[in-house]
Amino acid sequence: MERTAVFVDAGWLLAAAALDVLGTPFRDELACDYRALVAGIADTVDRHSAGAPRLRTYWYDAAPGGTPTYEHDRIGGFPYVKVRLGRLNRARQQKGVDVLIYHDLLTLARERAITRAYLVAGDEDLREGVAEAQKIGIQVVLLGMPIEQGHNQSARLVRECDEYLILPREAWRPHCSRRSADEAPEVQHDDVVTARTVGAVFAREWAERSAAEEMREVLDSFPTLPQQLDIELLLTAEEELGSLRGRPDLKSELRGTFWFALKEVARGRERLEEGNGNGAGEGGSGPDAG
């Protein structure tokens, strides 16, 4: 029986959409109705395959530490959608996404779970996976984006696939727009808890490796963190939460918890020093006592 599956490299797709909508490939500035976007791609595939059953849509993306963001959890909750995550390094580069696509494509091909794969991607590294799937008998259709700023897909990947289609604008364009300056993703309770945890742990670990004088200087700068320390704190949080751009509430939770935890550490040290001083003055347990 004929059956299809859709493999979407979200990083490539959203960068291409941002290039068309915003004139820049920076997806952080793009707002999307992901449910409608996924449905638009699926509808295009279903029409092209003449209604052949669709196994599911695989949505490949990257996140700091491979930890799903709120948006990833939402997308993964859509019917017949599977989110697969690689890692996002501090240079905002995706790592491991092509490997995941390659693995899933070959696994479904070998298991005869699908007869045709629809690939929404552009990286030449996927060409070998396409060729291997074809050897097993799978057809691979590559979907592209109608952008005018230049060809953004590997020519060798295009040639390797059985067919090349352009995603019609109505499948995705109405669902993408510029994120407004004050627009922020909805903050979830789990994100708040994570931000508070990261802030507290970062404060304690920083205090452990810092000299007393350095710690006093930072405390004296309250409520403004020194720039370099603030950058380190935000980068550490993004490994767990994803980009914090446009998320002032989470930044506030993060910094507030950092200050609270650092002050707790400082008070603990003061009590310890006072206790040591009192013990030395009383001399009750020294070798000459009594």
C-alpha positions, 0 to 999 in steps of 0.5 A, a space after each residue: 500500500 502506498 504511504 507517505 511521510 513528510 520530513 521538515 528541516 525547520 531551521 531551513 524552512 523558517 530561515 527561507 520563510 524569514 528571507 521572503 517575509 522579512 528580507 533577512 534569514 533570522 528566524 527569531 524575528 519571525 512569528 508563525 502559526 505553526 499549526 496552520 503551517 504544518 497543515 499547509 505543508 501536509 495539504 500540499 503533500 496530500 494533493 500531490 500524492 493523490 490522497 495516499 495515506 500520510 504516516 506523519 510529519 517529522 519536524 526537525 529542529 535544534 535547541 540548546 542542550 537538545 531540550 525542547 522549548 515551549 514551541 517545540 512542545 506545542 508542535 509535538 502535540 499536533 496530531 500526527 506530528 513528531 518533533 525530533 531535536 538536534 542541538 543548538 550551539 552558542 553560535 546558534 548553529 544546528 548540530 545533529 539535525 541532518 543525522 536525525 533526518 538521515 536515520 529516520 528516512 532510512 529506518 522507515 525505508 528499510 521497514 517498508 513503512 512508507 513508499 514516498 518521502 517528501 523532504 523539506 530541506 536544502 542541505 547537500 549532506 542529505 543527498 547520501 540519505 536520499 540515494 540510500 532510500 532510493 536504493 531500497 525502493 523509496 521515492 523522494 520528492 524535494 519541496 522548495 520555497 519560492 524565494 527570490 533572493 537566490 537559490 537556497 537548496 543544494 543543486 546536487 540534492 535537487 538532482 538526486 531527488 526524484 521530483 522537485 516541487 515548490 511549496 505554493 505560497 498559500 501553504 505557508 505565507 499567510 501563517 508567517 509574519 514579522 514578530 512585533 517588538 513587544 511580542 513575546 512567546 507565552 511564558 509557561 510555568 515550566 519555563 519560569 521554574 527552569 529560569 529560577 532554577 538556572 538563576 539559583 544554580 548559576 549564582 551558587 556555582 559562580 560564588 564557589 569559584 569567585 574570591 570574596 572581594 569579587 563577590 562583594 563588588 558584584 553585590 555592590 552593583 545591585 540591581 544591575 549585573 556586570 555586563 560580562 556576568 549577565 551575558 554568561 548567565 543568559 547564555 547558560 539559561 538559553 542552553 535550557 530555555 532556547 532563545 531569550 530574545 523577546 522574553 523579558 519576563 523570563 530574563 527578570 525571573 532569571 536575574 531576580 533569582 540570581 540576586 536572591 541566591 547570591 545574597 543567600 550565599 553571602 549571608 551564609 558566609 557571614 554567619 560562618 565567619 561570625 561563628 568561627 570568630 566567636 568560637 576562637 574568642 571563647 576558646 572553650 574547645 582548645 587544647 589549653 581549656 580547663 
